[in-house]
Amino acid sequence: MNSIMGGGLGKGELGAIISPSGAGKSWALGCIGKHALILGKKVLHITLELNEEYLGLRYATMFSGIEPGLVHFHEAQIMEIANSLLGDLVIKYHPARMITTNSIMADIKHLENIDFVPELLIIDYADLMRPTEHGEKRYQDQGLVYEEIRGLVGELGIPCWTASQVQRSGMNEEIIEADKIAESYAKIMGSDFVFSISRKLSDKIAKTARTHIIKNRFGKDGETFASEADFERGIFNVYDNNSPEGIHINEKMKAGESMVK
C-alpha cells in the first residue's frame, strides 16, 4: 500500500477504509497504527466503538500474535514489546454520536500540554461522529463530517485514517466498489485514498481478503489485491498479486472456497 501511495498519506491528507460490518476495518486501522509505531511515530487512536482497554488488547495482539483473550497471561512479553517501540500510542474513547472535530481538537490540545504531539490520527470510525453544524439530511451530515476531518488534519498538518460502512447490498460482494458506500458519496469525494476490504465466508475460513483500491489521488486505482487477514492474531497484509506471497494467498482463497463446498 505504501508503494501504491508513494510512501503513504501525506500531511493533511485523509484515507478511508470501506467494508461491511465484521470484515475487519477496525483491525486494518489498528495495523496502520502498528506500522506507524514501528516507524517511530506518535499515534492518536480515537475509538467510538471499542473501549480503550479492549483496543489496547488488540494492539498487544498485533505486536505479539497472541489472541486478545490470552494477552493477560503474557504481560511480561507484552511489556517488553511495548518498551522496545520507537513510537508512542494514545487511545481515546468517545461515545458514538457525541463527538465532533472540536472534541478531537480539544483532545489534541490537551495532549500537546503533556508533550504528546500526534503525527498520525486514526478515527474508528467517522460515520459515528456528528458535524459541528447539521445539514438538512443525515447523509449530508456524514459528508460534512468528512469535510471537517479533512479541514482539521489540514490545519494540524498530519495524516488521518478512518473507516466507513457499506450498504447492505454490498455485504456479499466479492469486490466492493464506491457505489456501495453507505449514506453519503461525499465521503469518497473528501478522501485522498480509499480502499475496500471484502471477505466472503470462504475468505474468513482461509483467513484471506480482497483489498480493492477505490480512489487514489497519488496514482492508479481500480486494482484488487490478495490480502492476508488473520484477525485472531491481528494480521492484515496486502500483497502484489504477482509476488510469491500474493500467489500463495490467491491459492488459499481457492482452498477456502473448496472448504465451504
C-alpha positions, 0 to 999 in steps of 0.5 A, spaced: 500 500 500 505 504 501 508 503 494 501 504 491 501 511 495 508 513 494 510 512 501 503 513 504 498 519 506 501 525 506 500 531 511 493 533 511 491 528 507 485 523 509 484 515 507 478 511 508 477 504 509 470 501 506 467 494 508 461 491 511 460 490 518 465 484 521 470 484 515 475 487 519 476 495 518 477 496 525 483 491 525 486 494 518 486 501 522 489 498 528 495 495 523 496 502 520 497 504 527 502 498 528 506 500 522 506 507 524 509 505 531 514 501 528 516 507 524 517 511 530 511 515 530 506 518 535 499 515 534 492 518 536 487 512 536 480 515 537 475 509 538 467 510 538 466 503 538 471 499 542 473 501 549 480 503 550 482 497 554 479 492 549 483 496 543 489 496 547 488 488 547 488 488 540 494 492 539 498 487 544 495 482 539 498 485 533 505 486 536 505 479 539 500 474 535 497 472 541 489 472 541 486 478 545 483 473 550 490 470 552 494 477 552 493 477 560 497 471 561 503 474 557 504 481 560 511 480 561 512 479 553 507 484 552 511 489 556 517 488 553 514 489 546 511 495 548 518 498 551 522 496 545 517 501 540 520 507 537 513 510 537 508 512 542 500 510 542 494 514 545 487 511 545 481 515 546 474 513 547 468 517 545 461 515 545 458 514 538 454 520 536 457 525 541 463 527 538 465 532 533 472 535 530 472 540 536 472 534 541 478 531 537 481 538 537 480 539 544 483 532 545 489 534 541 490 540 545 490 537 551 495 532 549 500 537 546 500 540 554 503 533 556 508 533 550 504 528 546 504 531 539 500 526 534 503 525 527 498 520 525 490 520 527 486 514 526 478 515 527 474 508 528 470 510 525 467 517 522 460 515 520 459 515 528 461 522 529 456 528 528 458 535 524 459 541 528 453 544 524 447 539 521 445 539 514 438 538 512 439 530 511 443 525 515 447 523 509 449 530 508 451 530 515 456 524 514 459 528 508 460 534 512 463 530 517 468 528 512 469 535 510 471 537 517 476 531 518 479 533 512 479 541 514 482 539 521 488 534 519 489 540 514 490 545 519 494 540 524 498 538 518 498 530 519 495 524 516 488 521 518 485 514 517 478 512 518 473 507 516 466 507 513 460 502 512 457 499 506 450 498 504 447 492 505 447 490 498 454 490 498 455 485 504 456 479 499 460 482 494 466 479 492 469 486 490 466 492 493 466 498 489 464 506 491 457 505 489 456 501 495 458 506 500 453 507 505 449 514 506 453 519 503 458 519 496 461 525 499 465 521 503 469 518 497 469 525 494 473 528 501 478 522 501 485 522 498 485 514 498 480 509 499 480 502 499 475 496 500 476 490 504 471 484 502 471 477 505 466 472 503 465 466 508 470 462 504 475 468 505 474 468 513 475 460 513 482 461 509 483 467 513 484 471 506 481 478 503 480 482 497 483 489 498 480 493 492 483 500 491 477 505 490 480 512 489 487 514 489 489 521 488 497 519 488 496 514 482 492 508 479 486 505 482 481 500 480 486 494 482 484 488 487 489 485 491 490 478 495 490 480 502 492 476 508 487 477 514 488 473 520 484 477 525 485 472 531 492 474 531 491 481 528 494 480 521 492 484 515 497 484 509 496 486 502 500 483 497 502 484 489 498 479 486 504 477 482 509 476 488 510 469 491 506 471 497 500 474 493 500 467 489 500 463 495 494 467 498 490 467 491 491 459 492 488 459 499 482 463 497 481 457 492 482 452 498 477 456 502 472 456 497 473 448 496 472 448 504 465 451 504 463 446 498 
